[in-house]
Amino acid sequence: MGFVLKDTRAAVETYLAALNAHDADAVVACVAEDFVNEHTSSTGQSRRGRAEYRAALTGFLENFGDLHYAPESFLVDGESAAVPYVMTFRMRSTSGRPVRVRGVFVFTVAGGLITRRTDYWDSGEVQRQLA
């Protein structure tokens, strides 16, 4: 069991490091072919499949300047992990002002790859800070 816990956390840490490095290819290398990226916020856009996710990543990383996810903790249970985070960025398509929002990722990992990422965050808070 400890091996799975270590693999799950390592997969999530590698994924977050790739996002923080703004390296779309490294991010996609962390996800499975049938990866599901679900957003629960009203302005988030969910994606299915590695190819669809990769196609959206470049624009996302370009628009979210200085993007950084700071994990608050890692709660790992087998192949699942919940990661509360603080996300900071400057949205280039709007004012470029700094934004800080808290959220939670819930990941599912299999075979060392992330198969699902559900993102819980408040898009209203983002809009408030950009207004």
C-alpha positions in Angstrom: 0.0 0.0 0.0 2.8 2.4 0.8 4.1 2.0 -2.7 0.8 3.1 -4.2 0.6 6.1 -1.9 4.1 7.2 -2.9 3.4 6.7 -6.6 0.1 8.7 -6.3 1.8 11.6 -4.5 4.8 11.6 -6.8 2.6 11.7 -9.9 0.6 14.7 -8.5 3.8 16.5 -7.5 5.3 16.0 -10.9 2.2 17.3 -12.6 2.0 20.4 -10.4 5.7 21.1 -10.9 5.1 20.9 -14.7 2.2 23.4 -14.5 4.3 25.7 -12.3 7.1 25.5 -14.9 4.5 26.4 -17.7 5.7 23.4 -19.6 2.7 22.1 -21.5 4.5 19.0 -22.9 5.6 18.0 -19.4 2.1 18.5 -18.0 0.6 16.3 -20.7 3.3 13.6 -20.1 1.8 13.3 -16.6 -1.8 12.4 -17.8 -3.3 9.2 -19.2 -4.6 9.0 -22.8 -8.2 9.0 -21.5 -7.6 11.8 -19.0 -10.6 13.7 -17.7 -10.1 17.3 -16.6 -13.3 18.4 -14.9 -14.0 22.0 -13.7 -16.8 22.6 -11.3 -16.8 26.4 -11.6 -19.2 28.1 -13.9 -16.4 29.6 -16.0 -14.1 26.6 -16.1 -14.1 24.4 -19.2 -13.8 20.6 -18.8 -11.8 18.5 -21.2 -11.7 14.8 -22.2 -8.7 13.1 -23.5 -5.0 13.9 -23.5 -5.2 15.5 -27.0 -8.0 17.8 -26.2 -6.3 18.8 -22.9 -3.0 19.4 -24.7 -4.7 21.6 -27.3 -6.1 23.9 -24.6 -3.0 24.0 -22.5 -0.8 26.4 -24.5 -3.5 29.2 -24.6 -4.2 28.6 -20.9 -0.6 28.9 -19.9 -0.1 32.0 -22.1 -3.2 33.8 -20.7 -2.5 32.9 -17.1 0.8 34.7 -16.7 3.0 33.9 -13.7 0.7 31.0 -12.9 1.6 29.2 -9.7 -0.1 26.5 -7.7 1.0 26.3 -4.1 -0.2 23.1 -2.5 -1.4 23.5 1.1 -1.3 19.8 1.8 -1.5 16.4 0.1 -4.2 14.0 1.3 -3.5 10.6 -0.4 -5.7 7.5 -0.2 -4.5 4.8 -2.5 -4.9 6.0 -6.1 -6.7 9.2 -5.0 -5.3 12.5 -3.8 -6.9 15.7 -2.7 -4.7 18.8 -2.8 -6.0 22.1 -1.4 -4.0 24.9 -3.2 -3.6 28.6 -3.6 -3.4 29.6 -7.2 -1.8 32.9 -8.2 -1.6 34.4 -11.7 -2.0 37.5 -13.8 -4.6 37.2 -16.5 -3.1 38.7 -19.6 -6.4 38.9 -21.5 -7.8 41.3 -19.0 -6.2 43.8 -16.6 -3.1 41.8 -15.9 -3.7 42.4 -12.2 -2.5 39.8 -9.8 -5.2 37.2 -8.8 -5.1 34.9 -5.8 -7.7 32.1 -5.4 -8.0 29.0 -3.3 -9.2 25.7 -4.6 -9.0 22.0 -4.3 -7.8 19.5 -6.9 -9.0 15.9 -6.5 -6.8 13.5 -8.6 -7.1 9.9 -9.6 -3.9 8.2 -10.6 -3.4 4.8 -12.2 -0.1 3.3 -13.5 1.8 6.4 -12.5 -0.4 8.7 -14.7 -3.2 11.0 -13.7 -6.5 9.7 -15.1 -8.8 12.4 -13.7 -8.5 15.9 -12.2 -11.5 17.5 -10.7 -10.9 21.2 -9.9 -13.1 23.0 -7.3 -12.6 26.7 -7.3 -14.7 29.9 -7.1 -14.8 31.6 -10.5 -16.8 34.5 -8.9 -13.8 35.2 -6.7 -11.6 35.5 -9.8 -14.1 37.8 -11.5 -14.3 40.0 -8.4 -10.5 40.4 -8.3 -10.4 41.2 -12.1 -13.2 43.8 -11.9 
